[in-house]
Amino acid sequence: MISATALRSSGHFRLIKLAALCLRNLMIIKSRRQATGWSTAILALLGSCFLFAHLNTFAASDAASGSLRRVETHKAIELDGSDGYVALPDGILKGRREGTIEAWVQYGSLQGLQRFFSFGKFLNDMGCGFPWQQRIKGASLQFFINSPSGGFQPITANTAIEVGTWYHLACVTGPRGMHLFLNGVEVSSSPHSASFADIHPGGNLIGAWNAGDDQYRLETFNGRIRDFRVWGVARTEAQIRDNRFSLSAENQPDLIGQWNFDEVKDGKTKNRVTGSYDAQLMGKSRVVEVLDFGGREKPYSHRVLDLDGNESYVQLPSNLFTNRTVTWEGWVKWRNFTTYSRVFDFSDTPVQVALGSYDNNNSLLLQTWKSPGFDDHKDRTFRGILTTNDWYHLATVIGPESIKLYLNGRLICTNLSQGFYKPSPIPPLANYLGRSVMKGGRGAAADKELDGQMAELRIWSGERSADQILRLMNLSLTGREPGLLALWNFRDGTAADATGNHRDGKLIGNARITEGDQKKFCRFAGDDFRNRNRSFRPTGEECRRAPHASNREHESEPDRIRRRHHHFRRYRFVFLRRFPHISALRYQSNFGQPGRPQ
């Protein structure tokens, strides 16, 4: 079914309205042809055709972007946090040494534990929700197993859970340990091998957990849950990521139960896999329809990586890239300048390179070494060019033959000076965001983690030109752009690689994903294309907004309507300025007010 909202906001609906406007103008022309003359009538008709043709391009754009599309809906269980939950039969996974629990979860509150499932009895169970003590609500998720033999074994991941957003959560147990997945990406793990055989087989609950003794003093979840699945095996990351959107339960031999709440009769919902293990809706639980936007009901807004400067960073995979030349770029904002804090430090790469602040002041430092032994040190320091709480776009071309540095789209460095520093002993080969690989080494400075934020981090194959950097630095990419090796946009609340190349990062310490502010960056003299060859002179005074997520792919529907209405009014104004006689018709558009065009 095509929703009324999608129809109203589509180009087709606007074409209908403009067609009515054209007919209305022709009626006015017919009634006033004696007073205005046929020349004015013809010009008015041409103007209407011009506007009609221009707005037709809006409809084509809408059709290409899918604004007028079939809106799918699915069923979910809605719980109000008072006494509603879903009870599963006892013994579903009794005696099993491995298994996987996964579901789509939408939080209605960040208060309390908010466990979306709990299997077992009090102090003899497993579940997933918020930790007991959280300084920031929704900042972390915890999956735990509490068994008589192994005790309380939790794994915790730093996240940025929001009310009203759909998340795919998966908890895996088995001989390979405990694993927690958020939106198809592993965010925490432990070698602890306890599983369902180590906990009580009863008390299997969706949206509730046992908070007392054997009397089942339950606390319940506040939010929505859909497509709850129980597997008899430990699923891999690839299986979870690739099948989280699939609704089919066919040809899945290891799937024990799937409850999607499509069919509810007499308070029970069927297990889609087998005829047994039906679930019972309890209390105030109710089934509602939810829209399916790829797993979320509202678009993600601008998200950033937030580091507090104290053992918080992102660990990237080894062998991050093998290309001889790459371009790294991203947005960075410092809250405080800590000692030799790094924006990034890549040592397990063809060229060892680090970019960050110099000492503990507002200077920028770029360093390189020959891999893998930290030989042939070169560096360059740009003193006094940074300020706190301002966004900077940095881009670095990294290669054995070329090292370049761009600041806010301007080339500020094409060569480095010969240095002298070689760490001893050689630090471990690693790749970090926000941390120095030399931290803790003998003879190294007291390097600190970065205290600030980062956003839209990218690695490109080969050298990017100044025009390419300028053209894309204010846009949010999709991850499918040619030549893009890695993209960390933090849109799903993790440090996953959005390109699908699996260069996924892991949040360490207090590193977390949070909502970013409207980015501003300090503008330098000669930042525009015409004055690009001026000398590098930071003014530190003028700032302009950088609409980071203003590209049309991530544009919200209200913003799209406002933008297109603005274009309509602008073209109408230009046309009427060129043909002033038509203003005598004083026609009224559905997009503006009666009277003279503004």
N, C-alpha and C positions, 0 to 999 in steps of 0.2 A: 504494500500500500504506500502511495506517495503522500507524505505528510503535507498538511496545509502550510506549515511554516516553510518547508522547502520550496513549495510552489510559489508562495508570496515573495520569497527572497530570490527567486530564480530570474534569469533574463527573459524567459518566456512570459512570465507574468508582467514584467515591465514592458515587453513588446505589446501585450494586449492593452495595457493602459495608454501607451503612446499611440497605438492605433486609434483608440477612442479620442485622444487629444487631436489627432490629425483630422478626423471626421468632424470634430467640433469646430476646428479652424475653418474647414471648408464651408460649414453652415454659416459661420460668421462672414466669410468672404461672399457667399451667395447673398446674404442679407444686406451687405454693405458695398456691393460692387459698384453701385451708382456713385457712392461717395468716395470710395478709395480708388476706383479705376481698376482696369484689368491688369495693369502692370504690377500693382501692389498684390493683387490676388495671385498672380503667377509666382511672384517672389515668395509669398507666404507658403504656397504649395511646395515650391522648391525647398524652402527652409524646413518644412515638416518632413519632406522626404530625406533631407540631409540628417535631421535628428533621428529619424527612424532607422536609417542605415547605420548611423553611429551606434545607436543603442543595440542594434542587431549584433554588433561585435561583442557586446556584453553578454548576450545570450549564448553566442558561440563559446565565449570564454567559460561561462557557467557550465555549458554542456561538457566541455573538455575537462573541467575540474570536478565534475560530478556533483554540482550543487543540487541538480534535479535528479534524485536517485531514490531507489527503493530503500526505505529505512527498515532494517531488521530489528526485531525485538526478541528478547529471551526472558525466561522466568528466573526469578531469584527469590530466596527466602529473606524476608525483612524482619529484623529483630530490634526491639526498642530498648534493650538493656535492662529490662525489669524482670520478666519471668519467661520470655520466649526463647525456645531453643529447639533442636531436632535431636531425637534419640535414635541411635543405631542399635541393632541387635548385639548382644554380647557374643564374644568369641569369633568375631570376623577374622582376626589375624592371630588367633590363639596358636602359640607354639612356633610362629614364624621367626626366623633369624634375620630377615630383611624385609623391607617394604618401603612404600612411598605414599605420602599423603599430599594431595595438591588440590587447590581450589582458587577461584577468583574471589577476591575479598574487597569490599568497599567499606571503609571505616566511617561510622557516624559520630564517633567521639574518640578523643585521644586520652581520656581519663581512665585510670585503672589499668588492669592487665590486658583486657581486650583479646582474649585467646579465641581464634576462630575454630579451633578444635581441641579436644582433650580426650585421650583414651586412658582408662584405668581409674583407680581410686586414689584418694588423697595420699600423697607421699609414696605412691606406687603407680606412677602414670607418666605420660608424655603429653606435650602440647606446644603450641606456638602462639606467641603474643608479645606484649611489651614486658620488659624486665620489671622486677619489683620496685627498683629505685631508678628513676629517670630525672635528670636535671632539666631536660628539654622534652616536652611531650612529643611523641612520634619520632624522636631522633634515633631510635634503635629498635630492632626486632630481636626476639630471642626464641630459639628452639631448644627444648630441654627434654632429657630423659631422667626420671627419678626412680631408681630401682633399688630394692633391698640389697642387692649384691654390689652394685656400682655406685650407689649414692646419687647425689644431684649432679648431673652433667649438663651444663648449658653451653650453647654457642650463640654468640651475639654479633650482630652486624649493624654498623652505622647506616642509617637510612634517613629519608625525609618524607615520612608518611604524612599524607594530607587527608583531611576529611573530604569525602565526596569523590575521590579518585579510585578507579579500579586498579588493583594490583593482583598479579598472579604469584601465589606463594606455593612453594613445594618443600617438603621436609622428607629427607631420605635417611634411612638407617640400614645398617648391615655390616658385614665384615670389613668393608672399606671405610667405615666410620660414619659420623654424622655430617650431614650437609644441608645447608639452607640456601634456597634459591629464590631470588626476587626477579620477577619478569624474565625468567629464563636464564639468569646469570647467577653463578654461585657467589654468594656474598660472605659466607662463613662456613667453617668446617672444623672437625675434630676427629682424631683417630679412635675415639671411644666407640666400641663395636656393639654396645647393648642395643636391643631391638624389642619387638613386641613380645617375644617369649620371656623377657625379663620383667614385664609389668603385669598388673592384674588384667585379665581378659575382659572384664566387664566395664561398665561406665563409659561407653563410647558415645561421645557427644559432639554435635556440630553446634558451634556458637555458645558453648557453655563450658564451665570447668568446676571441678570439685574443690571448694575452698574450705572444707572442714573435715570432720571425721567420717566414719562409715554411714552417717545419717544423710550424706549427700546434701550438704549445705552449698547450693549452687550459686555461682555468679554467672551472669549471661552477657553475651556480646551485644554491642550497639552498632548496627550497620546492616549490610547485605552480603550474602554469600551465594554464589552460583557455581554450578558444575563441579561439585565436590566428588573427588575420585580417590579410591583406595586401590593400590597396587600391591601385589604379593612379591615384588622384586624391587631392588634398589635401582631406580631409573638413572640414566646418565644425564649429564647436562644437555647434550645434544638432543636426546629424546624429549626432555622436558621443554626445551626451547622450541623445538620444531613442531610439537603437537599440542601446545597450550591453547591454540585457537580452534583445534579440531573438536567438533561436537559428536563425531561418530564413535560408537562403542563397539563397532563390528571388527572382527579379526584382531582382537586384542586378547590373547590367551592369558596374559598375566594380570589383566584387570579384574579385580574381585568385585568392585562396586562403583557405580556412577549414579549420583543423584543430582539431576538438574531441575527438579521440581516442575517439570512440564505437566505432569499428571498427578493430581492430588484428589483422593477420594476417601471420605470418612476420616480425614485427618492423617492419611498415610500417603507417602509418595513412593513410587515404584523404583526399584533398582533396575536400571536399563540393561545391565549385563545378564543377570539371571532372574528367575522368578522369586528368589528368596532374598532375605536381608532388606525387606522394606523398612523405610524410615518413618518414624512417628513424629508429627508436628506437635509441639507442646506449648502450653501457655498462650501468649499473645503473638506467636509467630504467624506470619501470613505471607502468601506468595504474591509477588508483584511483577509487573513487566518492566524491563529495563532496556534501554537502547544499547546497541552494540556498535561502538566506535573503535573497533580493534582492541577491545578490552578496557576502554575507558569511557566515561560519560562526559568528560569535559577535557578540552585541550590542555596540554601541559603548557605552563607559562615558562618564562625565562628562568632557568635553574643554573646554579653555580656550585662549584666545589669550594667548601669553606674549611679553612685550616686555622687552628688557633695558635700555631707557633710552638707547640709543646708536644713532641712525639706524634704529630699528626701529618700524614702524607699519603700518597697513593703509590703502591708498588706495581710496576708494569712488568710484563713478561720479559724473560730473557730473549736474546736475539730479536730485539724489538723491530729492527729492519736490517736488511742485508744490502740494500741499494747503496751504491757508492756515494750518491748525492741525493739528499732529501731536503725538503723545506718544512720546518716546524713553525706553527703560528698559533696564537691564542690571545685571549684577553686576561689581564692580570690587574689586580687592585691590592695594594699594600695597606694594611691597617697600621702596622708598625714595622720599622726596619730593624730586623734582628740580625745577629752576627752571621755574615756570609750565608744568608738564606738563599735557597735555590728556587727558581721557577721550575726548572727541570735539571736533571743531572743524568746523562746517558753515558755509561761506561762500557756496557756490553753491546757495542755497536761498532761499525767500521771506523768511525771517528769518535773519540771520546770528547764530549762537549758538555759544558755547564753554563747556564745563564741564571743570574740572580743579582742580588744587591751586594755592593762592596762594603766589607766590614759591617758596621751597624748604622750607616748613614744613607742618604738619598742618592747614591751613585749606582750606576748599572755596570755590571762586570760580566764580560764574555770570555770564556777560557776554552782552549782545545788542547788535546794531547794526541799522540799517535797511539793507536790501539795495538795490542792490549796492555802494554807495559807502562802507560803514562809517560811516554818519552816526548821530547821536543815540545815543551810547554810554550804556548803562545797565549797572550791575553790583550785585552783592551778595556780601559775603564772610562766611563762617561760620567763625569763628576757633577753632582748637583742637579740632575735633570728630572728626578722623580719627586713626587709629592704623595702624601698619604691620602687615602680615600678618594682617589681618582682612578678611573679605568684607563689602562694603557694597552694598545694593541702592539704586540711584539711578533716579529717574524724573523726567523734565522735560516739562512741557506747553509746547510752542513755538507761538506764534501772535502775530499783530499786536495782538490785544486782550488776550491772557492769557499770562502767564509764571508757571508754578508749579514748585516743586521739592519732591520727596518723597525722604525718606531712610529706608530700611528700612520703607517703606509708610506713613510719617507725613508729613503736609504740614508743611513747615518754612518755606516762602516763597511769598507771593502777589504780591509787588511788588518792583521793583528801584529802586535809587537812581540819580539822574541822574549820569552819569559825564562825563568830559572827553576821553578818549583817542580820537584818530583816527589810525590808522597813515598814515605818509607815507614813501615812496610807497604806494599802495594795493596790498596783497598779492594774489597770484593767487587767483582764485576756485576753491576746491577743497574736498573733503570728506575728512576723515581720522578714523581711530580711533587715539588714542595720540600725535597730533602736532599742533602748532600751525601754522596757515597763515601766521603772522607770523614764523616762524623764519627767521633770516637777513636780515630786512628792516632797512633803515637806521633807526635810532632805536628799534627794538624791543628788548625785554629778551632776555637770552641764554636763550630758551626751549629746553627739553629735551624729549625724548620721554618718555613714561610708562615707569616702571620697575615692572612688576607684571603682573597678569593680569586678563583680562576674560572673561565668560561670558554666554551666553544674552542677546544684544543684540537689541533689537526696536524697530521703528518702527510705530506705530499711526496710522491715520487718525482725526483728530478728538481730542478731549480725553477721556482716561480718568479715571474717577472713582477716589476713594480705595479704595472697595470692590473695584473691578475690578483695581486694582493689587495690593492685598493678596491677593485670591483666586488670582491666577495667578503671583505673583512666585516662588514656590517650585516651580513645575511646568515641565517641559520641554514646549514646544509642538511641534506637528506641522508648522506652516507653512500649514495649511489653515483657520485660525481666521478668522472674519469680521472685516474691518477691519484685518487685519495686512498692512502694506505691505512689511515686510522683516524677516527673521529670520536672524541669524548665530549659529548654535549650534556651528559648527566640528566637527560630528559626523563629517564625511567627511574630515577632515584639511586642509580648505581654508577660506577665508573666503567660501564661496559662500552666496548667498541661498537659504535653505531653502524660501521661499514659492513659488519658480518665477517670481518677478517680475523676475529677472535683475539685481538690484541687487548683483551679485557684487563682493566686495572682492579686492584683490591684496596678498599679503604682501610687504613691502619690507624689505630689510636682513636682520637676524637675527630678524625676527618668525617665530614658529613656533607650531604647534598641539601641545599636549601634554596629558597626563592631569592633571586637576585633583584637588586634595585635597578632603576632606569639608568643605563650606563652613560657616563660622561667621560670624555677623555680630554686631556689637555691638548690644545691645538697649538701648533708651532708656526712660526712665520714661514710662509711659502708652502703650506700644506696642500693647496689646490694644484691642479694639473698645470695651470699656466705658469705658476711660480715655483715649480718643482726644483729648479736649479739654483735657487737661492741658498745662501749659506745656512747651516743648521744653527738656529738661534732660538732656544726655548724661551717663550714669553711667560708661561706659567699663569697668564691672566685670563685669556679668552678660552672658554670651554664651550663645546657644543654637544648636543645630544646625539648619541649613536643608536638609532633604532635597530637594536640587535636582531630582533625577530620580526622584522617588518616585511619579509618576503611573503609572496601570496600563498605559498603552500601552507604556512602555519598561521595565516590570517584568519581571525575569527569571522563568523558570518555577519555580525553587526558592523565590524570594521570594513568588510567587503562592501556592504550596502552603502555605508557612508562615503567610502572612496568613490564608488560609481555614481552616486548622487552628485558628488562634487564635480566629477568630470562632466556629467550631463549639464549642470548649471554653467560650468565654464564654457563649454562649446556653444550653448545657447546664447550666452552673453557675447561671445566673439561674433557669432552670426548676426545678432541684432545690431551690434556696433557697425558692422559692414553694411547692413541694410536697415537704416534707421526708420524707413517708412513703415516697416512691419510693426514697430512698437506701438503704432496707433491701434493695432488690433487688441493690444493688452490681453493676450490670451493667458489662461491660467494653466499651469502644469501641476500634476499631482506631486511633483518633487519640490515645488516652491510655493510662495504665497501669491495671491492675486496682485495684479498691478505690474509696475515696471520691473523688468528683470534686474536682479542685483548682481 
